[in-house]
Amino acid sequence: MKKKMTCHKCKRSMKTKKHGSKSKVETVMHEFKEGKLRSGSKKGPKVTNPKQAIAIALSYGKKKRK
């Protein structure tokens, strides 16, 4: 039987995170490093700011979870 994870501050049970979104974040960051990541559609401007690339990667990860 698995032990439930609890928050150390409030002693409530926590949901465990799934690692499905991790692979999507890795692919988006790989595209950014290669210079192929674009904001918006395929015809949009290339992403040059690493902070913007991280924001895009996290938003893709959230979409995959839902």
C-alpha positions in Angstrom: 0.0 0.0 0.0 1.4 3.4 -1.0 1.8 6.0 1.7 -0.2 9.2 1.1 1.8 12.4 0.6 1.0 15.1 3.1 1.9 18.8 3.3 4.3 19.3 6.1 2.8 22.7 7.0 -0.9 21.9 7.2 -0.9 18.1 7.4 -3.4 17.8 4.4 -3.1 15.2 1.8 -1.5 16.4 -1.5 -2.1 15.3 -5.1 0.8 13.6 -6.6 2.1 15.2 -9.8 2.1 13.3 -13.1 5.1 13.5 -15.3 3.3 13.6 -18.6 3.7 17.4 -19.0 7.5 17.1 -18.3 8.1 15.6 -21.8 6.2 18.4 -23.5 8.3 21.0 -21.6 11.5 19.3 -22.7 10.4 19.3 -26.4 9.5 23.0 -26.3 12.8 24.0 -24.7 14.6 21.8 -27.3 12.8 23.7 -30.1 13.9 27.0 -28.4 17.5 26.0 -28.3 17.5 25.0 -31.9 15.8 28.3 -32.9 12.6 26.7 -34.2 10.2 27.8 -31.5 7.6 30.4 -32.6 5.1 32.3 -30.7 1.5 31.8 -31.8 1.3 29.9 -35.1 4.0 28.5 -37.4 4.1 31.9 -39.2 4.6 33.9 -36.0 7.8 35.5 -34.9 10.6 33.4 -33.5 11.0 33.3 -29.7 14.4 34.9 -28.7 13.8 35.4 -25.0 14.3 32.4 -22.8 11.8 33.6 -20.2 9.1 33.6 -23.0 10.1 30.1 -24.0 9.7 28.9 -20.4 6.2 30.5 -20.3 5.2 28.8 -23.5 6.6 25.4 -22.3 4.6 25.6 -19.0 1.4 26.6 -20.8 1.8 23.6 -23.1 2.3 21.4 -20.1 -0.9 22.7 -18.4 -2.9 22.1 -21.6 -1.6 18.5 -21.7 -2.7 17.9 -18.1 -6.3 18.9 -18.7 
